[in-house]
Amino acid sequence: MSKLKLDSFAQIIIYLLGLLLLIKAIIFPILNPISTAANINYLNTNLFQQVLNKSNAFVDVTMQRDEDEDREELFPLVFKYLTDIDISNPKTYIAAQIPILSLIDVTSIVNNGDEPAVITPSQNEGAPNNNAEGQKPEENNDFTPLKLNPDKPLILIYHTHTREIYNPGNTYGSDFSTDFNLGIVKVGEEIKKELESKYGIATIHDTRVHDLPTRTGSYGRSRPTVEEYIKKYPSLKIIIDLHRDGGVSSKSRTAIINNEQYARTMFVVGANNRNKELNTNLSQKLNDTFERLYKGFSRGIVYKNAVYNQDLSANCVLIEVGSDENTLQEALNSAKIISRVLYENVK
């Protein structure tokens, strides 16, 4: 690169830094009073909540439900509006520096070398595909179905974030939809279909929308749904809040089994709930089954400072199926494996 080009590049960098400093100088004085007021209000509210929590268990649960929601920061939203740069998305940095890239998908540039995990199915007895090489997991019939009893369902599937969909093209504003054929509800329906038609496990799939008008408060809205079914069906052995994750790498979100791509799973336990140990035990049992049949397919168990309505029952589990950048077909493929894992734990 010539000295002239280097000088031009340095000038561009200096210009961009100056622009960012200017934006900061203009925006921060505007945002600071708002942020300060919001923080003071949050601290005061938090103190008030703590006092109530000590005196009223019901209020304690109610307050914790609100804490389950991710709070959006004001500055990143304003910064994205002004610069088209999403602080949480590295792709937008490249597109901002090289304008022509904003017209194309730069996923291959950012994720270069980040290949999906290759999973070798177990050959142990009971594994779903220990027959011919290349056989799909769902094609193995080495199991004994239960006797379907619709009056005593064993599994409940519901969705706190009902509108979560798969968006492999990373299209802005296309991560949520009320079209149930595009996302996590479709996956839930596939799991129910597989459990009932193949394994004889009576399953309830609730498709009520809990994340409207906003995602904030979703867990508060899904709580009565769970309570309703727990009261009505004491036969339930596993209560699944089915989600899809967001913002994870290709290797973390995708697995390859016999040349077929699958969306990997992950378990989330709310560390703030009274059933934490029992919820962990259930998640661990399911995760161990994944490891026995498809070692490496599950991304494991994570703990978050929340409740996720798991305080309602020791049988509650939150499962993430892939990420926003998985395809719907990858998630539907995983529904077959998830169904087998569930069967192994209720048979």
N, C-alpha and C positions, 0 to 999 in steps of 0.2 A: 504494500500500500504506500503510495507516494506521500511526501510530507504535506502536500496541499490537501490531500484527502484526510489525513490525520488531523490537520488543523480544523477542517470543516466539521469532522466528527466531534472534536472537542468543543467546538462552538455550539453544536447542537445539544450536547450534554449539558453545557453550562446554561444554555437557554432553557432547557427543560427543568433544570434545578431551580433556576430563577423563577420560572412559572409556578412551580410547586410551592416555593416560598411565598410568592405573591398570593396564591390561593389561600395558603395557610394564614397569611396576615389578614386577608379580607374575611375569611370564613370563621376563623376561631373566635374573634370578638363577638360575632353573631351567635355562634353555637355555645360559647362558654356560659353565658347566663342561663341558657336553656338547660345545658348539661348540669350546671351547678344546682339549679332548682330541682331538676329531676333527681339528682343524687341525694339532695337534702330530703326531698319527699320520700325517696326510697328508704333512706336510713330511718326517718321518723316512722314510716309505715312498718319497716322491719322490726323496730323496737316495740311498736304497739302489738305487732303480731306475736312476738316472743312472749310478751306479758300474757296475751290471750291464750297462747299455746299451753302455758303452764297451768292454766285454770280450766281449760275446756278441751277435751280430747277431740271432739267433733270439729272445733275450729282449727285445731292443729292439722287434721287431715285436709281440711278445706284449703288452708294456706299452702300446704305442701303441694297440692295439685297445681296451683298457679306456678310454683317454682319449677315444675316439670318442663315448662315451655322455655324455649330459647328466646332470649331478649335481643332484638335487633338494635345495634348501635346506630346512632344518628349520623356520625361523621362518615362512616363508610358509604352510607346511602347517598349523602350529599356529594361526596367525592366521586362516586360512580356517575352521578348525574352530570357533574361538571366535566369529567375527564374521560368517561367511558371505560375507566379502569376499575375492575372489581378486585378489591384488596384480597379477597379469598380465592381468586381464580388466576393462577399464574399465566394462563393463556392470554389474558387481556393485556398483560404487560408487553408481550411480544407484538400483539396486534396494534398497540398504541405507539410503539416505537417504529414499526414498519407498517404504515397505513394500508398497503395493499393486502396484508395478511388479514385485515378485518373482513375481507370479502371471501376468505376461504377458511376451511377447517384446519386449525393448527394443532389438533390433537396428536397427530403423528409426530410432530416436531417435539412437543413437550413430553410425550410419553414414550419416546424412542428408547427401546431396551427394556421397557416395563412389560414383560410378557405374562400372559395368564399362567396360573399354577397348573401343572400337569398332575392329575390324580390317578394313582393305580388302585383299582378296586381290590378289596381284600379277597383272598381265596379261602378264608375261613368258612366253616359251616354256618349257614344262615345269612351269608352275604347275598345281596340281591342279584349279583350277576357273576356267579362263579362257574358258569358254563362255558359256552363257546366264546373264543376271543372275538371282540368286536360287538358282542351282544349289548344292547342298551340295558341300563339298570332296570327299567320298568318291564322288560320282557321276561324276566325270570319268574317262574311260578313255584319256587321252592318255599311254600308257606301254607299255613292252614287258616283260611278266613274265619272270622268270628261269625256268630249268628246275628245278623242285623236286627236291632231292636229300636225302632224309632222313638218309642216311649221312654227309653233310657239312653239318651245320647251320652257318649263318652268324651267327645271333644267339642269345644266351642272355638270358633274363629271369628274375630271381629277386628275392626280397624279404627284406632284412634285418629290416625291421619288417613282418612278414607280416600282422599283425592290424590294420593301419591301415585305418580305414573313413571314410566321409564322413558328417558329422553337421551338416547345414545348420540344424537346429533348435537347435543348441548345447545339446543335452540332456546334463546332467552325467553323467559316467561312461559315455558312449556313443561314445567315440572309437576304441575297439578292439573287435574281435570275431573269433571263429574261424569265423564264417559268411562264407565266401569270396564269397558273392553280394552283399555289402554294400560292399566296398571295393577296395583297390588290387590284390588278387589278381584280381578280376573285370576290372579294367582291363588287367592283364597278359594275361589270357586273350583279351580282345578284340583286343589288339595282335597276339598270336600268330595268331589266326584270320585277321585281315586280311592279315598278312604272307604267310601260306601260301596262302590261298585266292585272294587277289587279285594278289599280287606274286611268287608262286612262290619265296619265301624260306623255306627250312627253318629253323624256330625251336624252341628248347627253352624251355618255361616251367616252372620249378621252383617248387612251392608248399609246400615244407617250411616249417614254422613255426620261426622262429629267435628270436622275442621272447617265449618262455615258458621258465621260469616268470616272468621279468621282462624288461623291455627292457634292463636293464643286462647287458652281456655279449653282446648280440645280434650284434655284428660278429665276435666270437670264434666264435660258433656258425655264422655264415654263411660264414666263411672256408673250412672244409673243403668246403663245397658248391661254391664257386667253383673251388677247387683240383682237385676231382674232375672237373669239366667241362673245365677247361683241359687237363688231362692226357689226357682221353678224346677230346676233339674239337679238334685243332689248327687246324681249319678256321674256328673262331669269329673273326669280324671285330669284333663289338660285343658287349660283356658289360654288361648293364644291371641295376643295382640300382634297382628301381622303388619310389618312395615317394610319399606325399602330404605336403605341407607343413602347417604349423599356425599359426594366429594372424596371418594377413595380411589386408589390407583387400580390399574387394570389387573395387576397380579392379586390384589386384595379382593377384588370384586368378582373375578372370573376364574373358573376351573375348566379344564379339558379332561373329559373321560371318554376313552375310545373315539377320539377325534370329534367329539361333540362338545359344544360349549355350554356351561352351566353358570348360573349366578350363585356365588358362594353365600353361605349363611353366617349369621352372628347372633349371639344371645346378649341381651342387655338386662341387667339386674338393677333395680332401684335401691341404692344403698341407704336411703332414708326411711325405709318401710320396716314395720315390725316383723314381717315374714322374710326378711332378707336371707337368713340361713336356709329356710325351707325352700324359698324360690331358687336359691343357689343350688340346692340339692337337685331340684328338678332340672334346671338348666344343665347341670353337670351330667346328669344321667343321659339327657338327650345328646349333649356334646360328645360323651363317651361312645354313644352308639354311632354317631357320625364317624368318630375316629376308628371304631372297630370295622365299619363297613367301607368307609371312604376316607382314609387317613389324610388330613390336610384340607378336606372339603370345608369344614367349619372354620371360621376365623376365631372361634373361641368365645369366651365370656368377658364382657366388660361391665364395669360398675360405674354408675353415674349418680351424682348427688341429687336424687329425685325419688319419687314414690312409684309413679307409673301405674297406680291403682293395684299394685301387687300386694298391698296390705289387705286386700279383700279376701285372698285365698292363697294357701300354700301351693295351689295348682296353677297359679298364674305364671306365664312366661312370655317375654317379648322377643320375637324373632325378626331379624332383618334379613330380607331376601335380596341379595345383590345391592346395587347402588343405582342412582339416577342414570348413569351412563351405561348400564347393562341394557340389553334388548329385552323386550317382553318375552320373546321366545326362550332366551336363556333362563329367565325366571320360571317360565312354565315347565321347562325341562327339569328344573330343580324341584318343582312341586312333586314329581315322581319320587325323588329321593327322600324329600321331607316326609312324604306320606309313609314310606317304608320305615323310616326312623320312628315315627309316631306309632305305627303298628307294633313295632318291637317293644314299645314301652307301655302299651295298654293290653296286649294280648294275654 
